[in-house]
Each structure stands twice: as structure tokens, then as C-alpha cells.
């Protein structure tokens, strides 16, 4: 029983770590996408103002 209790915490820790890494990567990609959209909107506005 003691051995299984000791071995058990390592596997959820790995899955939790990969889950957090995936969430961070997902959030980063969303922020990058939002930045690109905002940048393109600013560019189109400047082009409209210039013409």
C-alpha cells in the first residue's frame, strides 16, 4: 500500500504539468492572435486615413 501511495503522486504531477503547459501555450496563441488582429485593424485605419 505504501509503495503505491508513493508512486501515485508522480503520474498526476506529470499530467498536471503537461496540462498547464498546454493551457499556457493556448493562452499565448490567443493573445498573439488578438495582437495580430489589433495590429491589422490599426494598419487598415491608417491606410483609410492616408487616402
N, CA, C and O atoms as a Maestro MAE file, in Angstrom:
{
 s_m_m2io_version
 :::
 2.0.0
}

f_m_ct {
 s_m_title
 :::
 protein
 m_atom[204] {
  # First column is atom index #
  i_m_mmod_type
  r_m_x_coord
  r_m_y_coord
  r_m_z_coord
  i_m_residue_number
  s_m_chain_name
  s_m_pdb_residue_name
  s_m_pdb_atom_name
  i_m_atomic_number
  :::
  1 25 0.827 -1.222 0.000 1 A "UNK " " N  " 7
  2 3 0.000 0.000 0.000 1 A "UNK " " CA " 6
  3 2 0.855 1.263 0.000 1 A "UNK " " C  " 6
  4 15 0.584 2.211 -0.736 1 A "UNK " " O  " 8
  5 25 1.890 1.260 0.834 2 A "UNK " " N  " 7
  6 3 2.771 2.433 0.926 2 A "UNK " " CA " 6
  7 2 3.485 2.732 -0.392 2 A "UNK " " C  " 6
  8 15 3.678 3.887 -0.772 2 A "UNK " " O  " 8
  9 25 3.870 1.654 -1.075 3 A "UNK " " N  " 7
  10 3 4.590 1.825 -2.349 3 A "UNK " " CA " 6
  11 2 3.683 2.466 -3.402 3 A "UNK " " C  " 6
  12 15 4.115 3.371 -4.115 3 A "UNK " " O  " 8
  13 25 2.445 2.014 -3.508 4 A "UNK " " N  " 7
  14 3 1.503 2.564 -4.487 4 A "UNK " " CA " 6
  15 2 1.177 4.032 -4.169 4 A "UNK " " C  " 6
  16 15 1.061 4.856 -5.077 4 A "UNK " " O  " 8
  17 25 1.033 4.350 -2.886 5 A "UNK " " N  " 7
  18 3 0.769 5.730 -2.479 5 A "UNK " " CA " 6
  19 2 1.934 6.640 -2.830 5 A "UNK " " C  " 6
  20 15 1.732 7.801 -3.187 5 A "UNK " " O  " 8
  21 25 3.151 6.123 -2.731 6 A "UNK " " N  " 7
  22 3 4.341 6.903 -3.086 6 A "UNK " " CA " 6
  23 2 4.448 7.067 -4.608 6 A "UNK " " C  " 6
  24 15 4.814 8.135 -5.100 6 A "UNK " " O  " 8
  25 25 4.128 6.011 -5.337 7 A "UNK " " N  " 7
  26 3 4.248 6.028 -6.799 7 A "UNK " " CA " 6
  27 2 3.131 6.840 -7.466 7 A "UNK " " C  " 6
  28 15 3.345 7.452 -8.513 7 A "UNK " " O  " 8
  29 25 1.962 6.843 -6.869 8 A "UNK " " N  " 7
  30 3 0.800 7.520 -7.456 8 A "UNK " " CA " 6
  31 2 0.988 9.026 -7.698 8 A "UNK " " C  " 6
  32 15 0.621 9.493 -8.776 8 A "UNK " " O  " 8
  33 25 1.541 9.817 -6.754 9 A "UNK " " N  " 7
  34 3 1.623 11.261 -6.977 9 A "UNK " " CA " 6
  35 2 2.448 11.687 -8.199 9 A "UNK " " C  " 6
  36 15 2.233 12.778 -8.727 9 A "UNK " " O  " 8
  37 25 3.377 10.858 -8.652 10 A "UNK " " N  " 7
  38 3 4.230 11.251 -9.776 10 A "UNK " " CA " 6
  39 2 3.447 11.338 -11.088 10 A "UNK " " C  " 6
  40 15 3.657 12.276 -11.858 10 A "UNK " " O  " 8
  41 25 2.560 10.396 -11.359 11 A "UNK " " N  " 7
  42 3 1.814 10.412 -12.624 11 A "UNK " " CA " 6
  43 2 0.856 11.610 -12.737 11 A "UNK " " C  " 6
  44 15 0.854 12.261 -13.781 11 A "UNK " " O  " 8
  45 25 0.041 11.937 -11.716 12 A "UNK " " N  " 7
  46 3 -0.814 13.121 -11.841 12 A "UNK " " CA " 6
  47 2 -0.010 14.415 -11.970 12 A "UNK " " C  " 6
  48 15 -0.457 15.363 -12.615 12 A "UNK " " O  " 8
  49 25 1.182 14.455 -11.353 13 A "UNK " " N  " 7
  50 3 2.048 15.633 -11.442 13 A "UNK " " CA " 6
  51 2 2.481 15.865 -12.886 13 A "UNK " " C  " 6
  52 15 2.502 17.002 -13.357 13 A "UNK " " O  " 8
  53 25 2.825 14.792 -13.584 14 A "UNK " " N  " 7
  54 3 3.241 14.886 -14.996 14 A "UNK " " CA " 6
  55 2 2.068 15.355 -15.858 14 A "UNK " " C  " 6
  56 15 2.231 16.240 -16.698 14 A "UNK " " O  " 8
  57 25 0.895 14.770 -15.653 15 A "UNK " " N  " 7
  58 3 -0.280 15.159 -16.438 15 A "UNK " " CA " 6
  59 2 -0.669 16.606 -16.148 15 A "UNK " " C  " 6
  60 15 -1.046 17.343 -17.058 15 A "UNK " " O  " 8
  61 25 -0.580 17.010 -14.886 16 A "UNK " " N  " 7
  62 3 -0.889 18.388 -14.496 16 A "UNK " " CA " 6
  63 2 0.089 19.356 -15.158 16 A "UNK " " C  " 6
  64 15 -0.303 20.417 -15.642 16 A "UNK " " O  " 8
  65 25 1.350 18.981 -15.171 17 A "UNK " " N  " 7
  66 3 2.385 19.820 -15.789 17 A "UNK " " CA " 6
  67 2 2.129 19.997 -17.279 17 A "UNK " " C  " 6
  68 15 2.209 21.109 -17.801 17 A "UNK " " O  " 8
  69 25 1.819 18.897 -17.964 18 A "UNK " " N  " 7
  70 3 1.543 18.975 -19.406 18 A "UNK " " CA " 6
  71 2 0.259 19.761 -19.674 18 A "UNK " " C  " 6
  72 15 0.164 20.490 -20.661 18 A "UNK " " O  " 8
  73 25 -0.718 19.607 -18.795 19 A "UNK " " N  " 7
  74 3 -1.981 20.342 -18.911 19 A "UNK " " CA " 6
  75 2 -1.735 21.844 -18.777 19 A "UNK " " C  " 6
  76 15 -2.240 22.632 -19.577 19 A "UNK " " O  " 8
  77 25 -0.965 22.236 -17.773 20 A "UNK " " N  " 7
  78 3 -0.628 23.647 -17.544 20 A "UNK " " CA " 6
  79 2 0.153 24.188 -18.743 20 A "UNK " " C  " 6
  80 15 -0.094 25.302 -19.205 20 A "UNK " " O  " 8
  81 25 1.095 23.389 -19.237 21 A "UNK " " N  " 7
  82 3 1.902 23.803 -20.397 21 A "UNK " " CA " 6
  83 2 1.007 24.023 -21.618 21 A "UNK " " C  " 6
  84 15 1.195 24.974 -22.376 21 A "UNK " " O  " 8
  85 25 0.031 23.127 -21.796 22 A "UNK " " N  " 7
  86 3 -0.909 23.262 -22.899 22 A "UNK " " CA " 6
  87 2 -1.783 24.502 -22.765 22 A "UNK " " C  " 6
  88 15 -2.030 25.199 -23.749 22 A "UNK " " O  " 8
  89 25 -2.250 24.778 -21.554 23 A "UNK " " N  " 7
  90 3 -3.072 25.968 -21.283 23 A "UNK " " CA " 6
  91 2 -2.274 27.240 -21.550 23 A "UNK " " C  " 6
  92 15 -2.776 28.181 -22.165 23 A "UNK " " O  " 8
  93 25 -1.031 27.260 -21.084 24 A "UNK " " N  " 7
  94 3 -0.150 28.426 -21.288 24 A "UNK " " CA " 6
  95 2 0.080 28.658 -22.783 24 A "UNK " " C  " 6
  96 15 0.007 29.787 -23.267 24 A "UNK " " O  " 8
  97 25 0.360 27.570 -23.501 25 A "UNK " " N  " 7
  98 3 0.598 27.659 -24.947 25 A "UNK " " CA " 6
  99 2 -0.659 28.154 -25.658 25 A "UNK " " C  " 6
  100 15 -0.578 28.971 -26.576 25 A "UNK " " O  " 8
  101 25 -1.826 27.656 -25.231 26 A "UNK " " N  " 7
  102 3 -3.111 28.042 -25.811 26 A "UNK " " CA " 6
  103 2 -3.394 29.530 -25.554 26 A "UNK " " C  " 6
  104 15 -3.790 30.260 -26.462 26 A "UNK " " O  " 8
  105 25 -3.187 29.965 -24.308 27 A "UNK " " N  " 7
  106 3 -3.400 31.367 -23.945 27 A "UNK " " CA " 6
  107 2 -2.448 32.279 -24.715 27 A "UNK " " C  " 6
  108 15 -2.834 33.361 -25.156 27 A "UNK " " O  " 8
  109 25 -1.200 31.833 -24.873 28 A "UNK " " N  " 7
  110 3 -0.207 32.623 -25.607 28 A "UNK " " CA " 6
  111 2 -0.611 32.781 -27.069 28 A "UNK " " C  " 6
  112 15 -0.488 33.866 -27.637 28 A "UNK " " O  " 8
  113 25 -1.097 31.690 -27.680 29 A "UNK " " N  " 7
  114 3 -1.515 31.742 -29.082 29 A "UNK " " CA " 6
  115 2 -2.720 32.674 -29.262 29 A "UNK " " C  " 6
  116 15 -2.814 33.382 -30.265 29 A "UNK " " O  " 8
  117 25 -3.639 32.672 -28.292 30 A "UNK " " N  " 7
  118 3 -4.817 33.552 -28.336 30 A "UNK " " CA " 6
  119 2 -4.383 35.016 -28.230 30 A "UNK " " C  " 6
  120 15 -4.862 35.859 -28.988 30 A "UNK " " O  " 8
  121 25 -3.475 35.323 -27.289 31 A "UNK " " N  " 7
  122 3 -3.004 36.696 -27.121 31 A "UNK " " CA " 6
  123 2 -2.262 37.163 -28.369 31 A "UNK " " C  " 6
  124 15 -2.382 38.320 -28.771 31 A "UNK " " O  " 8
  125 25 -1.493 36.259 -28.980 32 A "UNK " " N  " 7
  126 3 -0.770 36.579 -30.213 32 A "UNK " " CA " 6
  127 2 -1.750 36.880 -31.337 32 A "UNK " " C  " 6
  128 15 -1.556 37.820 -32.108 32 A "UNK " " O  " 8
  129 25 -2.807 36.072 -31.423 33 A "UNK " " N  " 7
  130 3 -3.839 36.261 -32.441 33 A "UNK " " CA " 6
  131 2 -4.547 37.607 -32.253 33 A "UNK " " C  " 6
  132 15 -4.758 38.342 -33.218 33 A "UNK " " O  " 8
  133 25 -4.913 37.926 -31.006 34 A "UNK " " N  " 7
  134 3 -5.570 39.201 -30.703 34 A "UNK " " CA " 6
  135 2 -4.665 40.379 -31.054 34 A "UNK " " C  " 6
  136 15 -5.133 41.390 -31.577 34 A "UNK " " O  " 8
  137 25 -3.358 40.246 -30.764 35 A "UNK " " N  " 7
  138 3 -2.394 41.288 -31.086 35 A "UNK " " CA " 6
  139 2 -2.326 41.500 -32.595 35 A "UNK " " C  " 6
  140 15 -2.316 42.637 -33.067 35 A "UNK " " O  " 8
  141 25 -2.279 40.396 -33.356 36 A "UNK " " N  " 7
  142 3 -2.221 40.477 -34.817 36 A "UNK " " CA " 6
  143 2 -3.469 41.142 -35.378 36 A "UNK " " C  " 6
  144 15 -3.377 41.965 -36.289 36 A "UNK " " O  " 8
  145 25 -4.638 40.793 -34.841 37 A "UNK " " N  " 7
  146 3 -5.907 41.379 -35.290 37 A "UNK " " CA " 6
  147 2 -5.910 42.885 -35.014 37 A "UNK " " C  " 6
  148 15 -6.269 43.675 -35.888 37 A "UNK " " O  " 8
  149 25 -5.516 43.279 -33.815 38 A "UNK " " N  " 7
  150 3 -5.460 44.699 -33.446 38 A "UNK " " CA " 6
  151 2 -4.474 45.453 -34.325 38 A "UNK " " C  " 6
  152 15 -4.744 46.579 -34.743 38 A "UNK " " O  " 8
  153 25 -3.328 44.833 -34.608 39 A "UNK " " N  " 7
  154 3 -2.300 45.455 -35.449 39 A "UNK " " CA " 6
  155 2 -2.825 45.695 -36.863 39 A "UNK " " C  " 6
  156 15 -2.620 46.764 -37.437 39 A "UNK " " O  " 8
  157 25 -3.503 44.693 -37.417 40 A "UNK " " N  " 7
  158 3 -4.057 44.816 -38.764 40 A "UNK " " CA " 6
  159 2 -5.170 45.865 -38.813 40 A "UNK " " C  " 6
  160 15 -5.291 46.599 -39.794 40 A "UNK " " O  " 8
  161 25 -5.984 45.934 -37.753 41 A "UNK " " N  " 7
  162 3 -7.043 46.947 -37.690 41 A "UNK " " CA " 6
  163 2 -6.437 48.353 -37.682 41 A "UNK " " C  " 6
  164 15 -6.940 49.251 -38.358 41 A "UNK " " O  " 8
  165 25 -5.352 48.542 -36.915 42 A "UNK " " N  " 7
  166 3 -4.674 49.843 -36.880 42 A "UNK " " CA " 6
  167 2 -4.116 50.200 -38.253 42 A "UNK " " C  " 6
  168 15 -4.218 51.345 -38.692 42 A "UNK " " O  " 8
  169 25 -3.522 49.211 -38.933 43 A "UNK " " N  " 7
  170 3 -2.944 49.445 -40.253 43 A "UNK " " CA " 6
  171 2 -4.014 49.843 -41.258 43 A "UNK " " C  " 6
  172 15 -3.817 50.772 -42.041 43 A "UNK " " O  " 8
  173 25 -5.153 49.142 -41.240 44 A "UNK " " N  " 7
  174 3 -6.221 49.459 -42.187 44 A "UNK " " CA " 6
  175 2 -6.786 50.848 -41.900 44 A "UNK " " C  " 6
  176 15 -7.114 51.581 -42.833 44 A "UNK " " O  " 8
  177 25 -6.903 51.218 -40.630 45 A "UNK " " N  " 7
  178 3 -7.386 52.555 -40.266 45 A "UNK " " CA " 6
  179 2 -6.434 53.627 -40.775 45 A "UNK " " C  " 6
  180 15 -6.869 54.645 -41.314 45 A "UNK " " O  " 8
  181 25 -5.130 53.397 -40.605 46 A "UNK " " N  " 7
  182 3 -4.120 54.364 -41.074 46 A "UNK " " CA " 6
  183 2 -4.172 54.496 -42.588 46 A "UNK " " C  " 6
  184 15 -4.052 55.598 -43.124 46 A "UNK " " O  " 8
  185 25 -4.353 53.369 -43.283 47 A "UNK " " N  " 7
  186 3 -4.426 53.401 -44.746 47 A "UNK " " CA " 6
  187 2 -5.654 54.168 -45.219 47 A "UNK " " C  " 6
  188 15 -5.582 54.901 -46.205 47 A "UNK " " O  " 8
  189 25 -6.778 54.006 -44.527 48 A "UNK " " N  " 7
  190 3 -8.021 54.723 -44.868 48 A "UNK " " CA " 6
  191 2 -7.829 56.228 -44.618 48 A "UNK " " C  " 6
  192 15 -8.248 57.052 -45.431 48 A "UNK " " O  " 8
  193 25 -7.201 56.577 -43.503 49 A "UNK " " N  " 7
  194 3 -6.944 57.987 -43.173 49 A "UNK " " CA " 6
  195 2 -5.980 58.618 -44.180 49 A "UNK " " C  " 6
  196 15 -6.145 59.781 -44.550 49 A "UNK " " O  " 8
  197 25 -4.989 57.869 -44.618 50 A "UNK " " N  " 7
  198 3 -3.980 58.382 -45.560 50 A "UNK " " CA " 6
  199 2 -4.593 58.707 -46.922 50 A "UNK " " C  " 6
  200 15 -4.195 59.681 -47.560 50 A "UNK " " O  " 8
  201 25 -5.555 57.901 -47.372 51 A "UNK " " N  " 7
  202 3 -6.153 58.097 -48.696 51 A "UNK " " CA " 6
  203 2 -7.295 59.091 -48.691 51 A "UNK " " C  " 6
  204 15 -7.891 59.353 -49.736 51 A "UNK " " O  " 8
  :::
 }
 m_bond[203] {
  # First column is bond index #
  i_m_from
  i_m_to
  i_m_order
  :::
  1 1 2 1
  2 2 3 1
  3 3 4 2
  4 3 5 1
  5 5 6 1
  6 6 7 1
  7 7 8 2
  8 7 9 1
  9 9 10 1
  10 10 11 1
  11 11 12 2
  12 11 13 1
  13 13 14 1
  14 14 15 1
  15 15 16 2
  16 15 17 1
  17 17 18 1
  18 18 19 1
  19 19 20 2
  20 19 21 1
  21 21 22 1
  22 22 23 1
  23 23 24 2
  24 23 25 1
  25 25 26 1
  26 26 27 1
  27 27 28 2
  28 27 29 1
  29 29 30 1
  30 30 31 1
  31 31 32 2
  32 31 33 1
  33 33 34 1
  34 34 35 1
  35 35 36 2
  36 35 37 1
  37 37 38 1
  38 38 39 1
  39 39 40 2
  40 39 41 1
  41 41 42 1
  42 42 43 1
  43 43 44 2
  44 43 45 1
  45 45 46 1
  46 46 47 1
  47 47 48 2
  48 47 49 1
  49 49 50 1
  50 50 51 1
  51 51 52 2
  52 51 53 1
  53 53 54 1
  54 54 55 1
  55 55 56 2
  56 55 57 1
  57 57 58 1
  58 58 59 1
  59 59 60 2
  60 59 61 1
  61 61 62 1
  62 62 63 1
  63 63 64 2
  64 63 65 1
  65 65 66 1
  66 66 67 1
  67 67 68 2
  68 67 69 1
  69 69 70 1
  70 70 71 1
  71 71 72 2
  72 71 73 1
  73 73 74 1
  74 74 75 1
  75 75 76 2
  76 75 77 1
  77 77 78 1
  78 78 79 1
  79 79 80 2
  80 79 81 1
  81 81 82 1
  82 82 83 1
  83 83 84 2
  84 83 85 1
  85 85 86 1
  86 86 87 1
  87 87 88 2
  88 87 89 1
  89 89 90 1
  90 90 91 1
  91 91 92 2
  92 91 93 1
  93 93 94 1
  94 94 95 1
  95 95 96 2
  96 95 97 1
  97 97 98 1
  98 98 99 1
  99 99 100 2
  100 99 101 1
  101 101 102 1
  102 102 103 1
  103 103 104 2
  104 103 105 1
  105 105 106 1
  106 106 107 1
  107 107 108 2
  108 107 109 1
  109 109 110 1
  110 110 111 1
  111 111 112 2
  112 111 113 1
  113 113 114 1
  114 114 115 1
  115 115 116 2
  116 115 117 1
  117 117 118 1
  118 118 119 1
  119 119 120 2
  120 119 121 1
  121 121 122 1
  122 122 123 1
  123 123 124 2
  124 123 125 1
  125 125 126 1
  126 126 127 1
  127 127 128 2
  128 127 129 1
  129 129 130 1
  130 130 131 1
  131 131 132 2
  132 131 133 1
  133 133 134 1
  134 134 135 1
  135 135 136 2
  136 135 137 1
  137 137 138 1
  138 138 139 1
  139 139 140 2
  140 139 141 1
  141 141 142 1
  142 142 143 1
  143 143 144 2
  144 143 145 1
  145 145 146 1
  146 146 147 1
  147 147 148 2
  148 147 149 1
  149 149 150 1
  150 150 151 1
  151 151 152 2
  152 151 153 1
  153 153 154 1
  154 154 155 1
  155 155 156 2
  156 155 157 1
  157 157 158 1
  158 158 159 1
  159 159 160 2
  160 159 161 1
  161 161 162 1
  162 162 163 1
  163 163 164 2
  164 163 165 1
  165 165 166 1
  166 166 167 1
  167 167 168 2
  168 167 169 1
  169 169 170 1
  170 170 171 1
  171 171 172 2
  172 171 173 1
  173 173 174 1
  174 174 175 1
  175 175 176 2
  176 175 177 1
  177 177 178 1
  178 178 179 1
  179 179 180 2
  180 179 181 1
  181 181 182 1
  182 182 183 1
  183 183 184 2
  184 183 185 1
  185 185 186 1
  186 186 187 1
  187 187 188 2
  188 187 189 1
  189 189 190 1
  190 190 191 1
  191 191 192 2
  192 191 193 1
  193 193 194 1
  194 194 195 1
  195 195 196 2
  196 195 197 1
  197 197 198 1
  198 198 199 1
  199 199 200 2
  200 199 201 1
  201 201 202 1
  202 202 203 1
  203 203 204 2
  :::
 }
}
